[in-house]
Amino acid sequence: MNDLVQIDQSALVALRRKAALNACVTVWKPEPGEILEGVITGSRKVQGPFGDQDQMLVQTPGGSVVAVWLTAWLLGQLRAQAADVGDLLSLIFIGKDQGSRGQAFNRLSVTILKP
């Protein structure tokens, strides 16, 4: 009944690596003209200002992990470019803008490069 479960050591190493990355994630809060470049490493669901929201995780060339809020528009851009984990990403924050109905939004440029 209380049999010990065998834990795969390579899986444990991968788990520890993922946990270490998750522990030091910072949320991207860009200024106009700021660029985020790196590799898409995954996503996570977090409690945001509007309830549970998804974030894309990007590992920068310097090794830090940055979370980007996955808005419907950004998710559409990523899908249109068939973005996937492991792809290179460049996000340029152009600035705040206003839609035709008066709603504010962040204007971004999105570029994906397949490895």
FENPENOR-V688604 format. One record per backbone hydrogen bond with DSSP energy under -1.0 kcal/mol. CO is the residue of the C=O (numbers start at 1). NH is the residue of the N-H. Records with the same first field share a line. If there is no record, write none. Layout:
# FENPENOR-V688604
CO = NH + NH
This chain:
# FENPENOR-V688604
8 = 12
9 = 13
10 = 14
11 = 15
12 = 16
13 = 17
14 = 18
15 = 19
16 = 20
17 = 21
18 = 22
19 = 23
22 = 25
26 = 67
31 = 34
34 = 93
36 = 91
38 = 89
39 = 59
40 = 86
42 = 57
44 = 55
46 = 53
48 = 51
51 = 48
53 = 46
54 = 70
55 = 44
56 = 68
57 = 41 + 42
58 = 66
59 = 39
60 = 63
64 = 60
65 = 26
66 = 58
67 = 28
68 = 56
69 = 71
71 = 75
72 = 76
73 = 77
74 = 78
75 = 79
76 = 80
77 = 81
78 = 83
79 = 82
84 = 87
87 = 40
88 = 113
89 = 38
90 = 111
91 = 36
92 = 109
93 = 33
95 = 107
97 = 105
99 = 102
103 = 99
105 = 97
107 = 94 + 95
109 = 92
111 = 90
113 = 88
